[in-house]
Amino acid sequence: MPQPSANLEHDARWVPGCLVGTDGQDLIEYGLVAGLISVFAVGAVRLLGEQIDVLLWQTIAQNF
């Protein structure tokens, strides 16, 4: 844990500046969007995978 500075006025002005910074915010947002898309894609494949298997692959296997 950092030790308090002797210059408390400087510390009080520095803290709000740290909370306002937006560096890296775009990368975090893109990461969250990519994560949500991947979760929905995996869910869609799990829900539709069985139907696609029956519709396409089992039909093809029965015809050969």
N, CA, C and O atoms as a GROMACS GRO file, in nm:
protein
  256
    1MET      N    1   0.085  -0.117   0.000
    1MET     CA    2   0.000   0.000   0.000
    1MET      C    3   0.090   0.124   0.000
    1MET      O    4   0.183   0.132   0.080
    2PRO      N    5   0.064   0.220  -0.090
    2PRO     CA    6   0.148   0.339  -0.093
    2PRO      C    7   0.131   0.422   0.034
    2PRO      O    8   0.024   0.430   0.093
    3GLN      N    9   0.241   0.484   0.071
    3GLN     CA   10   0.240   0.570   0.189
    3GLN      C   11   0.185   0.707   0.150
    3GLN      O   12   0.210   0.755   0.039
    4PRO      N   13   0.110   0.771   0.240
    4PRO     CA   14   0.058   0.904   0.209
    4PRO      C   15   0.172   1.004   0.194
    4PRO      O   16   0.273   0.998   0.263
    5SER      N   17   0.153   1.092   0.103
    5SER     CA   18   0.253   1.193   0.075
    5SER      C   19   0.240   1.308   0.175
    5SER      O   20   0.135   1.329   0.235
    6ALA      N   21   0.349   1.381   0.190
    6ALA     CA   22   0.346   1.498   0.277
    6ALA      C   23   0.267   1.610   0.210
    6ALA      O   24   0.216   1.700   0.277
    7ASN      N   25   0.257   1.605   0.078
    7ASN     CA   26   0.186   1.708   0.003
    7ASN      C   27   0.046   1.658  -0.032
    7ASN      O   28   0.024   1.612  -0.144
    8LEU      N   29  -0.047   1.665   0.060
    8LEU     CA   30  -0.182   1.613   0.040
    8LEU      C   31  -0.259   1.690  -0.067
    8LEU      O   32  -0.347   1.635  -0.133
    9GLU      N   33  -0.227   1.817  -0.083
    9GLU     CA   34  -0.295   1.896  -0.185
    9GLU      C   35  -0.263   1.841  -0.324
    9GLU      O   36  -0.351   1.831  -0.409
   10HIS      N   37  -0.138   1.804  -0.345
   10HIS     CA   38  -0.098   1.745  -0.474
   10HIS      C   39  -0.170   1.612  -0.495
   10HIS      O   40  -0.219   1.585  -0.605
   11ASP      N   41  -0.178   1.528  -0.391
   11ASP     CA   42  -0.246   1.400  -0.402
   11ASP      C   43  -0.394   1.419  -0.434
   11ASP      O   44  -0.449   1.344  -0.515
   12ALA      N   45  -0.458   1.517  -0.373
   12ALA     CA   46  -0.600   1.541  -0.394
   12ALA      C   47  -0.628   1.585  -0.538
   12ALA      O   48  -0.734   1.555  -0.591
   13ARG      N   49  -0.535   1.656  -0.601
   13ARG     CA   50  -0.553   1.696  -0.740
   13ARG      C   51  -0.520   1.583  -0.836
   13ARG      O   52  -0.574   1.580  -0.947
   14TRP      N   53  -0.436   1.491  -0.797
   14TRP     CA   54  -0.391   1.384  -0.885
   14TRP      C   55  -0.496   1.273  -0.898
   14TRP      O   56  -0.511   1.216  -1.007
   15VAL      N   57  -0.570   1.242  -0.793
   15VAL     CA   58  -0.666   1.131  -0.793
   15VAL      C   59  -0.777   1.149  -0.896
   15VAL      O   60  -0.801   1.056  -0.973
   16PRO      N   61  -0.847   1.263  -0.902
   16PRO     CA   62  -0.952   1.275  -1.003
   16PRO      C   63  -0.900   1.262  -1.146
   16PRO      O   64  -0.971   1.211  -1.233
   17GLY      N   65  -0.779   1.305  -1.171
   17GLY     CA   66  -0.722   1.289  -1.305
   17GLY      C   67  -0.705   1.144  -1.344
   17GLY      O   68  -0.716   1.110  -1.462
   18CYS      N   69  -0.678   1.059  -1.249
   18CYS     CA   70  -0.664   0.915  -1.276
   18CYS      C   71  -0.798   0.852  -1.309
   18CYS      O   72  -0.805   0.759  -1.390
   19LEU      N   73  -0.903   0.901  -1.248
   19LEU     CA   74  -1.035   0.843  -1.270
   19LEU      C   75  -1.097   0.888  -1.400
   19LEU      O   76  -1.190   0.823  -1.449
   20VAL      N   77  -1.050   0.996  -1.459
   20VAL     CA   78  -1.108   1.051  -1.580
   20VAL      C   79  -1.041   0.995  -1.705
   20VAL      O   80  -1.101   1.000  -1.812
   21GLY      N   81  -0.921   0.943  -1.695
   21GLY     CA   82  -0.848   0.895  -1.812
   21GLY      C   83  -0.924   0.789  -1.889
   21GLY      O   84  -0.990   0.703  -1.831
   22THR      N   85  -0.914   0.796  -2.022
   22THR     CA   86  -0.984   0.701  -2.108
   22THR      C   87  -0.888   0.621  -2.195
   22THR      O   88  -0.930   0.560  -2.294
   23ASP      N   89  -0.760   0.621  -2.161
   23ASP     CA   90  -0.664   0.545  -2.239
   23ASP      C   91  -0.696   0.397  -2.231
   23ASP      O   92  -0.713   0.342  -2.121
   24GLY      N   93  -0.704   0.332  -2.345
   24GLY     CA   94  -0.731   0.189  -2.349
   24GLY      C   95  -0.878   0.152  -2.343
   24GLY      O   96  -0.912   0.034  -2.349
   25GLN      N   97  -0.964   0.249  -2.333
   25GLN     CA   98  -1.107   0.220  -2.322
   25GLN      C   99  -1.158   0.152  -2.448
   25GLN      O  100  -1.238   0.059  -2.439
   26ASP      N  101  -1.114   0.195  -2.565
   26ASP     CA  102  -1.159   0.135  -2.690
   26ASP      C  103  -1.121  -0.012  -2.699
   26ASP      O  104  -1.202  -0.094  -2.742
   27LEU      N  105  -1.001  -0.045  -2.657
   27LEU     CA  106  -0.958  -0.184  -2.662
   27LEU      C  107  -1.042  -0.272  -2.571
   27LEU      O  108  -1.076  -0.385  -2.606
   28ILE      N  109  -1.077  -0.221  -2.455
   28ILE     CA  110  -1.161  -0.297  -2.364
   28ILE      C  111  -1.300  -0.316  -2.424
   28ILE      O  112  -1.357  -0.425  -2.415
   29GLU      N  113  -1.354  -0.213  -2.485
   29GLU     CA  114  -1.486  -0.224  -2.547
   29GLU      C  115  -1.484  -0.324  -2.661
   29GLU      O  116  -1.576  -0.406  -2.673
   30TYR      N  117  -1.382  -0.319  -2.746
   30TYR     CA  118  -1.372  -0.416  -2.856
   30TYR      C  119  -1.359  -0.557  -2.802
   30TYR      O  120  -1.416  -0.651  -2.858
   31GLY      N  121  -1.284  -0.574  -2.696
   31GLY     CA  122  -1.271  -0.706  -2.635
   31GLY      C  123  -1.403  -0.758  -2.581
   31GLY      O  124  -1.435  -0.876  -2.597
   32LEU      N  125  -1.479  -0.671  -2.517
   32LEU     CA  126  -1.611  -0.712  -2.466
   32LEU      C  127  -1.706  -0.749  -2.579
   32LEU      O  128  -1.779  -0.847  -2.569
   33VAL      N  129  -1.706  -0.671  -2.686
   33VAL     CA  130  -1.792  -0.701  -2.800
   33VAL      C  131  -1.751  -0.834  -2.863
   33VAL      O  132  -1.837  -0.916  -2.896
   34ALA      N  133  -1.622  -0.856  -2.881
   34ALA     CA  134  -1.575  -0.982  -2.938
   34ALA      C  135  -1.613  -1.100  -2.848
   34ALA      O  136  -1.649  -1.206  -2.898
   35GLY      N  137  -1.604  -1.081  -2.718
   35GLY     CA  138  -1.644  -1.187  -2.625
   35GLY      C  139  -1.792  -1.219  -2.634
   35GLY      O  140  -1.830  -1.336  -2.635
   36LEU      N  141  -1.876  -1.116  -2.641
   36LEU     CA  142  -2.019  -1.139  -2.654
   36LEU      C  143  -2.055  -1.208  -2.784
   36LEU      O  144  -2.139  -1.298  -2.786
   37ILE      N  145  -1.991  -1.167  -2.894
   37ILE     CA  146  -2.017  -1.232  -3.022
   37ILE      C  147  -1.978  -1.379  -3.017
   37ILE      O  148  -2.051  -1.464  -3.068
   38SER      N  149  -1.865  -1.410  -2.956
   38SER     CA  150  -1.822  -1.550  -2.949
   38SER      C  151  -1.916  -1.632  -2.861
   38SER      O  152  -1.943  -1.748  -2.892
   39VAL      N  153  -1.967  -1.574  -2.753
   39VAL     CA  154  -2.062  -1.647  -2.668
   39VAL      C  155  -2.190  -1.677  -2.745
   39VAL      O  156  -2.242  -1.789  -2.738
   40PHE      N  157  -2.242  -1.579  -2.817
   40PHE     CA  158  -2.362  -1.602  -2.896
   40PHE      C  159  -2.338  -1.702  -3.009
   40PHE      O  160  -2.425  -1.782  -3.040
   41ALA      N  161  -2.221  -1.698  -3.071
   41ALA     CA  162  -2.190  -1.792  -3.178
   41ALA      C  163  -2.184  -1.935  -3.125
   41ALA      O  164  -2.238  -2.027  -3.187
   42VAL      N  165  -2.121  -1.955  -3.011
   42VAL     CA  166  -2.114  -2.089  -2.952
   42VAL      C  167  -2.254  -2.136  -2.913
   42VAL      O  168  -2.288  -2.252  -2.935
   43GLY      N  169  -2.333  -2.048  -2.857
   43GLY     CA  170  -2.471  -2.085  -2.822
   43GLY      C  171  -2.554  -2.122  -2.943
   43GLY      O  172  -2.631  -2.218  -2.938
   44ALA      N  173  -2.540  -2.049  -3.052
   44ALA     CA  174  -2.615  -2.079  -3.174
   44ALA      C  175  -2.572  -2.213  -3.232
   44ALA      O  176  -2.657  -2.291  -3.277
   45VAL      N  177  -2.444  -2.241  -3.232
   45VAL     CA  178  -2.396  -2.370  -3.284
   45VAL      C  179  -2.447  -2.484  -3.198
   45VAL      O  180  -2.485  -2.589  -3.251
   46ARG      N  181  -2.449  -2.466  -3.068
   46ARG     CA  182  -2.500  -2.572  -2.979
   46ARG      C  183  -2.649  -2.594  -3.000
   46ARG      O  184  -2.695  -2.709  -3.000
   47LEU      N  185  -2.726  -2.488  -3.019
   47LEU     CA  186  -2.870  -2.502  -3.038
   47LEU      C  187  -2.904  -2.561  -3.175
   47LEU      O  188  -2.993  -2.645  -3.186
   48LEU      N  189  -2.834  -2.515  -3.277
   48LEU     CA  190  -2.867  -2.556  -3.413
   48LEU      C  191  -2.785  -2.674  -3.463
   48LEU      O  192  -2.815  -2.730  -3.569
   49GLY      N  193  -2.683  -2.713  -3.390
   49GLY     CA  194  -2.593  -2.819  -3.436
   49GLY      C  195  -2.663  -2.951  -3.460
   49GLY      O  196  -2.638  -3.015  -3.562
   50GLU      N  197  -2.748  -2.992  -3.370
   50GLU     CA  198  -2.821  -3.119  -3.384
   50GLU      C  199  -2.914  -3.116  -3.505
   50GLU      O  200  -2.922  -3.213  -3.580
   51GLN      N  201  -2.984  -3.005  -3.524
   51GLN     CA  202  -3.075  -2.993  -3.637
   51GLN      C  203  -3.000  -2.995  -3.769
   51GLN      O  204  -3.045  -3.056  -3.866
   52ILE      N  205  -2.886  -2.929  -3.774
   52ILE     CA  206  -2.806  -2.928  -3.896
   52ILE      C  207  -2.753  -3.068  -3.924
   52ILE      O  208  -2.748  -3.110  -4.040
   53ASP      N  209  -2.713  -3.140  -3.820
   53ASP     CA  210  -2.664  -3.277  -3.837
   53ASP      C  211  -2.773  -3.365  -3.897
   53ASP      O  212  -2.748  -3.439  -3.992
   54VAL      N  213  -2.893  -3.357  -3.844
   54VAL     CA  214  -3.004  -3.439  -3.893
   54VAL      C  215  -3.042  -3.397  -4.034
   54VAL      O  216  -3.060  -3.482  -4.121
   55LEU      N  217  -3.052  -3.270  -4.057
   55LEU     CA  218  -3.098  -3.220  -4.187
   55LEU      C  219  -3.000  -3.249  -4.299
   55LEU      O  220  -3.041  -3.292  -4.407
   56LEU      N  221  -2.874  -3.226  -4.277
   56LEU     CA  222  -2.776  -3.240  -4.384
   56LEU      C  223  -2.704  -3.374  -4.385
   56LEU      O  224  -2.715  -3.449  -4.482
   57TRP      N  225  -2.633  -3.405  -4.279
   57TRP     CA  226  -2.543  -3.519  -4.283
   57TRP      C  227  -2.615  -3.653  -4.278
   57TRP      O  228  -2.575  -3.746  -4.348
   58GLN      N  229  -2.717  -3.665  -4.199
   58GLN     CA  230  -2.789  -3.793  -4.195
   58GLN      C  231  -2.867  -3.817  -4.324
   58GLN      O  232  -2.882  -3.931  -4.367
   59THR      N  233  -2.917  -3.712  -4.385
   59THR     CA  234  -2.986  -3.724  -4.514
   59THR      C  235  -2.888  -3.769  -4.622
   59THR      O  236  -2.920  -3.855  -4.704
   60ILE      N  237  -2.770  -3.713  -4.621
   60ILE     CA  238  -2.667  -3.752  -4.718
   60ILE      C  239  -2.626  -3.896  -4.694
   60ILE      O  240  -2.608  -3.972  -4.790
   61ALA      N  241  -2.609  -3.936  -4.568
   61ALA     CA  242  -2.566  -4.072  -4.537
   61ALA      C  243  -2.671  -4.174  -4.578
   61ALA      O  244  -2.635  -4.284  -4.620
   62GLN      N  245  -2.799  -4.142  -4.569
   62GLN     CA  246  -2.904  -4.235  -4.607
   62GLN      C  247  -2.911  -4.254  -4.759
   62GLN      O  248  -2.955  -4.359  -4.806
   63ASN      N  249  -2.870  -4.155  -4.834
   63ASN     CA  250  -2.878  -4.161  -4.980
   63ASN      C  251  -2.759  -4.229  -5.044
   63ASN      O  252  -2.758  -4.251  -5.165
   64PHE      N  253  -2.658  -4.263  -4.967
   64PHE     CA  254  -2.541  -4.330  -5.025
   64PHE      C  255  -2.530  -4.466  -4.972
   64PHE      O  256  -2.438  -4.539  -5.009
   0.00000   0.00000   0.00000
